[in-house]
Amino acid sequence: RRSDLGSAFANTFLTTRRECPMEKNLWLGWLQMRTSDVRMMVPTYVAFSFGMLVLLSFGYDHVASMKWQTAIVVVVVNLWALLINDGVIADIAAGAEDMDATLEDTALGREYKKAPFAVFRVIFAAGAVLVAVAELAALYR
């Protein structure tokens, strides 16, 4: 029966997952890749936000004739930053569940498991929304 197969699969998958955490080199590689995503995204986002601030402060006359195009760029870039950084934080949080026993038993491993990743996600989401609202408010002043 279909429900028996689904529950058997779920029980096997969950049991296997708990008994066999991600291989250590794969785990480290995944975290390094996602960390490099943040290192790429944060400076790019800061540069865009600073550039938009400069443009809206000193070049407003040039932007005034294309407000809706600029608004689309502001919304898309802030949404892009939000989605990338939220995904990175979610993946790094998931990495806490895939640590092997040798890493879990270290002080760093214990701190890593206690990190408030949900709070980090909320803080970044709120920041991205506030920056977008501030840029749009400056645009439509």
PyMOL commands that set and color helices and strands:
alter all, ss='L'
color gray80, all
select helices_A, chain A and resi 2-19+24-58+60-97+101-104+107-114+117-139
alter helices_A, ss='H'
color red, helices_A
deselect
rebuild
show_as cartoon
